[in-house]
Amino acid sequence: MNDSTIPSRTITIVDVAAEANVSKSTVSLVLKGSPLIRGDTAERVREAAAKLGYVYNRRAGELRGNASNAIGVIINDLMNPFFAELLVGIERKLVEAGYVVLMAHTNESVEIQQKVLMSMREQNAAGIMLCPVLNTPRAFLKTVQSWNIPFAVFVRNLGPGDYDFAGSDNELGVFLATTHLLDAGHRQVGFLGGHKGVVLNQRLAGYKTALKKKGVAYDPDLVIPATPNRQGGCDSMNTLLSAHADVKAAVCYNDIVAFGALSALGERGMRAGADFALIGFDNVLDSQHSNPPLTTVDIRPNELGERAADVLLNRIQNPDSARQTYLAQPQLVLRQTA
């Protein structure tokens, strides 16, 4: 048989990875033109591909992966501007890295979350970022991880487990806010808003710790849980003041609750800062333009979004690396309400 009739072995991305001494995912990112890979590593991959005669068929890659450059980002509450600002940071980072963002809104529905995740799996997403809905079942994590899709959780964690997470130090943030009010002389400080769940528990822990350190007894009647939106803030402030007219200070679950609380104060002829000390949490852009400007805990939503995206991008690039955790360190921003 003439040797020329014998088909040569097809060179694959695995061969290029072995030649360049990098992972298959690194080769894939270099071939797609991703800026995530350092220049010297990218050059080594390109040299290995040229040496072996490997030619990247972009269309074939798209057909194999269908949406190999798409990353799913699942948000639980887009009505809250915090998540809109967070998403801006996430999208900027992912687009810079050469990915397309597929965004979905679950509206705190476990059923919608499940449908959206299954859809992104069917689309062969290159990665998934999730802010989980309340009451997400524990078995959920193992199910998603079994898909072998790079996965990161942000803002709300899923409890103990081996998964990447990006969020903020909620306990420290509320501790700082509550301590500020106690140092100002208040001995009765309310806590307004928040769904039952991990984040509320973290923030209440900071509230309780601040009270304990200042020698103030914890009074559960001053904690008024409510839906974390403007209406919930308005309702919780009215509930607090109706039952405890002598209370003159409160920490809010988030800035949106604080905006509702400001409305309730206005309806009662009271002004935050002069008649009542009020502190929010998140530092969304609108907080500096509320009336009066809101004192709040700053966790830099836009930057948090970027760091959350970095966590997922690092998982894509280094699939076997150890668990990653990023926690934004909160800072108290003093404005006119406290």
Salt bridges, closest charged atoms under 4 A:
ASP15 OD2 - ARG9 NH1 3.17
GLU19 OE2 - LYS51 NZ 2.91
ASP40 OD1 - ARG38 NE 3.50
GLU43 OE1 - ARG46 NH2 3.48
GLU62 OE1 - ARG59 NH1 3.45
GLU108 OE2 - ARG156 NH2 2.64
GLU111 OE2 - LYS115 NZ 3.39
ASP164 OD2 - ARG315 NE 2.71
ASP183 OD1 - LYS214 NZ 2.82
GLU303 OE1 - ARG300 NE 3.43
GLU306 OE2 - ARG92 NH2 2.73
GLU306 OE1 - ARG307 NH1 3.90
ASP310 OD1 - LYS93 NZ 3.61
ASP310 OD2 - ARG307 NH2 2.83
